[in-house]
Amino acid sequence: ARIPNNKLLFSMTTNGTLINSEIANFLSENGFAVHVSLDGPEVIHNENRIYPNGKGSFLDVKTGMECLFDAYDEQNKKRISISMVYSAPYSEEKLDKIATLWEEQWLPKDILFSFSYAKRDISPQQMILSRIDYSVLNWAIKRYMKAYEMGIKPHPLAAQYLERKLAAIHQRFIFD
């Protein structure tokens, strides 16, 4: 049944491993927003995203995302985003490795992402107040300030992370 004067939108979260051209075309043609789990470059992603046989899933996720990028036109590529989980050991060095994901040619530099923590036995509210959050915040500030001093655009991971932190403080987005 149709609902007059209303447009129904769909979104989904997936690990991306089963997305092929046929599925990507279906999702694109039907206007789906797709949020894909991708934790960083291959070495980081495969720390926790493995198949029962021990094989890492990064290459399958990459293939699925490439199918999505091929299926979605330029205007709708913004409907594809990343769900990134930051897991222990927590460090600025690990964040530097995660940031190299944006150096890979297949990934759009302006892709949107959500960034969350993998930690057992702690609530999201407690996580916000923990030192783990400060490691990411400190890393993002350093990256952002270094770019500012050099007169270049900041790394997308640092920029989006800081934008979200500032938006939470101000209860609104402050960047375009």
C-alpha positions as CSV (number, residue, x, y, z in Angstrom):
1,A,0.0,0.0,0.0
2,R,1.1,3.5,-0.7
3,I,1.2,6.3,1.8
4,P,0.2,9.5,0.0
5,N,2.6,12.5,0.1
6,N,5.2,10.5,2.0
7,K,8.5,9.0,1.0
8,L,9.7,5.9,2.8
9,L,13.4,5.7,3.3
10,F,15.4,2.6,4.3
11,S,18.8,2.1,5.8
12,M,20.7,-0.9,6.9
13,T,23.9,-1.8,8.7
14,T,26.0,-4.7,7.3
15,N,29.4,-6.2,7.5
16,G,29.5,-5.9,3.7
17,T,31.0,-9.3,3.1
18,L,28.0,-10.6,1.0
19,I,27.4,-7.5,-1.1
20,N,27.9,-8.1,-4.8
21,S,26.9,-6.1,-7.8
22,E,23.4,-7.4,-7.9
23,I,22.7,-6.6,-4.2
24,A,24.4,-3.2,-4.5
25,N,22.3,-2.3,-7.6
26,F,19.1,-3.3,-5.7
27,L,20.1,-1.2,-2.7
28,S,20.9,1.8,-4.9
29,E,17.8,1.5,-7.1
30,N,15.6,1.4,-3.9
31,G,17.4,4.3,-2.2
32,F,18.9,2.4,0.7
33,A,21.4,4.1,3.0
34,V,24.1,1.6,3.8
35,H,26.3,1.7,6.9
36,V,29.2,-0.8,6.5
37,S,31.3,-2.1,9.4
38,L,34.9,-1.3,8.6
39,D,37.4,-0.8,11.5
40,G,40.4,0.5,9.6
41,P,42.9,-0.8,7.1
42,E,43.3,-4.6,6.6
43,V,45.7,-5.2,9.6
44,I,43.4,-3.4,12.0
45,H,40.1,-4.6,10.6
46,N,41.2,-8.2,10.6
47,E,42.1,-8.1,14.4
48,N,38.4,-8.6,15.3
49,R,36.5,-9.1,12.0
50,I,37.3,-12.7,11.2
51,Y,35.5,-15.7,9.8
52,P,35.1,-18.9,11.9
53,N,38.0,-20.4,9.9
54,G,40.3,-17.5,11.1
55,K,40.4,-15.7,7.8
56,G,40.1,-11.9,8.0
57,S,37.1,-10.3,6.3
58,F,38.7,-7.0,5.1
59,L,39.1,-8.0,1.4
60,D,35.4,-9.1,1.2
61,V,34.3,-5.9,2.9
62,K,36.4,-3.9,0.5
63,T,34.9,-5.8,-2.5
64,G,31.4,-5.2,-1.2
65,M,32.0,-1.5,-0.7
66,E,33.5,-1.2,-4.2
67,C,30.3,-2.7,-5.5
68,L,28.3,-0.2,-3.6
69,F,30.4,2.7,-4.9
70,D,30.0,1.5,-8.4
71,A,26.2,1.1,-8.0
72,Y,25.5,4.5,-6.4
73,D,25.7,7.6,-8.6
74,E,27.8,10.6,-7.4
75,Q,24.8,12.3,-5.8
76,N,23.8,9.3,-3.7
77,K,27.3,8.0,-2.7
78,K,26.7,10.0,0.6
79,R,24.2,7.3,1.5
80,I,27.1,4.9,2.0
81,S,28.9,5.3,5.4
82,I,31.2,3.4,7.7
83,S,30.7,2.1,11.2
84,M,34.2,2.0,12.7
85,V,34.8,0.3,16.0
86,Y,38.0,1.2,18.0
87,S,39.2,-1.7,20.0
88,A,42.0,-2.3,22.5
89,P,44.9,-1.8,22.7
90,Y,44.0,1.9,22.6
91,S,46.8,4.3,21.6
92,E,47.6,7.2,19.3
93,E,49.9,4.9,17.3
94,K,46.9,2.6,16.6
95,L,44.9,5.7,15.6
96,D,47.6,6.7,13.2
97,K,47.3,3.2,11.6
98,I,43.5,3.5,11.4
99,A,43.9,6.9,9.7
100,T,45.9,5.3,6.8
101,L,42.6,3.8,5.6
102,W,41.9,7.2,4.0
103,E,45.1,6.8,1.9
104,E,43.6,3.9,0.1
105,Q,42.4,4.9,-3.4
106,W,39.2,3.0,-3.3
107,L,37.7,4.9,-0.3
108,P,36.2,8.3,-0.9
109,K,38.0,10.9,1.3
110,D,34.8,12.5,2.4
111,I,32.9,9.3,3.4
112,L,30.9,9.7,6.6
113,F,31.5,7.4,9.5
114,S,30.5,6.6,13.1
115,F,33.2,5.9,15.6
116,S,32.6,3.8,18.6
117,Y,34.5,1.8,21.2
118,A,34.7,-1.9,21.8
119,K,34.9,-2.5,25.5
120,R,33.1,-5.0,27.6
121,D,31.4,-4.3,30.9
122,I,31.2,-0.5,30.5
123,S,28.2,1.6,29.4
124,P,28.5,4.2,26.7
125,Q,28.0,6.9,29.3
126,Q,31.0,5.7,31.3
127,M,33.0,5.3,28.1
128,I,32.6,9.0,27.3
129,L,34.2,9.9,30.7
130,S,37.0,7.4,30.4
131,R,40.7,7.9,29.5
132,I,40.0,5.9,26.3
133,D,38.0,8.8,25.0
134,Y,40.8,11.2,25.7
135,S,43.3,9.2,23.6
136,V,41.1,9.7,20.6
137,L,40.4,13.3,21.4
138,N,44.1,14.1,22.0
139,W,45.0,12.4,18.7
140,A,42.4,14.3,16.8
141,I,43.4,17.6,18.2
142,K,47.1,17.0,17.4
143,R,46.2,16.0,13.8
144,Y,43.9,18.9,13.4
145,M,46.3,21.5,14.7
146,K,49.2,20.1,12.7
147,A,47.1,20.5,9.5
148,Y,46.1,24.0,10.6
149,E,49.7,25.0,11.1
150,M,50.6,23.6,7.7
151,G,47.7,25.4,6.0
152,I,46.1,22.1,4.7
153,K,42.8,20.3,5.2
154,P,42.8,18.2,8.4
155,H,42.5,14.4,8.2
156,P,38.9,13.4,7.7
157,L,38.9,11.1,10.8
158,A,40.2,14.0,13.0
159,A,37.9,16.6,11.5
160,Q,34.7,14.5,11.8
161,Y,35.6,13.3,15.3
162,L,36.2,16.9,16.5
163,E,33.1,18.2,14.7
164,R,31.0,15.7,16.5
165,K,32.5,16.5,19.9
166,L,31.9,20.2,19.3
167,A,28.4,19.6,18.1
168,A,27.7,17.6,21.3
169,I,29.0,20.6,23.4
170,H,26.9,23.1,21.4
171,Q,24.0,20.8,20.7
172,R,24.3,21.7,17.0
173,F,26.7,21.4,14.1
174,I,29.0,24.3,13.8
175,F,30.8,23.5,10.5
176,D,29.4,23.3,7.0
